[in-house]
């Protein structure tokens, strides 16, 4: 099996280079992860390899066309399930043949694939989608159901090469487990972009995409993290050594020039005593000045070289540094009842959503995780707690609490605002203009992004801006609600969010199918006990 990428480059329409001259190859049955910072071009690279995007230069060699499982943001809503699975043309050809249209065109389209319908039905059933028609619009499906349609295509097409772009997005825990099993058992070659650390640890080696190269790490994600930490430590050590060397070089340069100047002064005095002519004195002075200038040039060149090296190291350190954040902590004493629900339920069209009425209390300092399959009403429960919906049955009471809700769409960030306008809306600390700009810089928003509309920000950028807004507020929330906040984040953004939540010791309410993320955010708390609210939808 051949999978070779040679000197591949992609230039954006505005002529900005996204990546250039990258090369790598995959062996048959190899299962590889592709990681990189937000905006590095991971999804673009998968689209190029799948044939969806043209590349600027380079070469790609495959034995067969890869099967592509995309991220979806509504761009496939106009398709039917059959069209998304790329089987509609075969299904129509088969139908025509069975109805008596035995044209050569129909037989060529079908290509002896007489079992296409049976395989497709079985594939949808494997992902619990058997109740959907092939003619149903993708726009009527939930995010998790759309992902499962594309995953079902693996059984339909049995490809040798599979590309996956964030395949666990929107999947519930049961579907994630099914995907993990598929990845472990398949004999296909895999190239996967994901922020799901559980999934990434099933894949080896790890490829890290950078602007001018792809760097290979010969292990899974945990191995990559270990090697990255070693690099960070090495760069920090190199930074310290270069700073010492620069300080020493400047000191030597000053001492050398001072000695040369003293030597010149002594030479002039001796020459005067010897009664040398004015011409001879001038020649000696010129030689002395020339010698001093040469010494200055030599030391300046050395200092400049060390400074450039130091600048390069600082840039590398900035690229891999982790942003350390502190949301702050609420002043509430532990154990205070913040939310209480009794016999709670919600009805759509007079039908109760949950099989069993809900009874629970959320106390300050606790961690609660809401569990349930896709469509079980997890987000509905959050809307009941936050007061966006009213209970149809029972009661839910919140005791005068200050909460922040971070959802997967980062809806706290308003698309109509610029970056600077957005943070200004949360500036209850009354920070001065220059203090706000310093805060934005700390959260990796440089000057040229301050007037950028929030609508154009990536998921990772919106998350950073949201955390920046929390820093501009005057008080930490009593209750921090997270509704699938990691769905559209890259790994760097995941680590920033995880670090921020780890520093918060208030009350947490989480909806997340990412078990790795849930464990990480509670691992540094005094108590690591997790309380669960389990939702089961009424039939």
Secondary structure, DSSP 4 states (H G I P E B T S, - for coil): --EEEEEEEEE-TTS-EEEEEEEEE--TT-EEEEE--TTSSHHHHHHHHHTSS--SEEEEEESSPPEEE---SSTTTTSBHHHHTT-HHHHHHHHHHHTT---HHHHHHHTT-TTHHHHHHHHHHHTT-TTS-TTSBGGGS-HHHHHHHHHHHHHHH--SEEEEESTTTT--HHHHHHHHHHHHH--SEEEEE---HHHHTT-BSEEEEETTEEEEESS-HHHHHHHHHHHHHHHHHHHHHHHHHHHHHHHHHHHHHHHHHHHHHHHHHHHHHTT--HHHHHHHHHHHHHHHHHHHHHHHHHHHHHHHHHHHHHHHHHHHPPPP-------PPTT-EEEEEEEEE-EETTEESBSS-EEEEEETT-EEEEE--TTSSHHHHHHHHTTSS--SEEEEEE-S--EEEEETT-TTS-TTSBHHHHHHHT-TT---HHHHHHHHHHTT--GGGTTSBGGG--HHHHHHHHHHHHHHSSS--SEEEEESTTTT--HHHHHHHHHHHHT--SEEEEE-S-HHHHHHHHTTSS----EEEE--B--
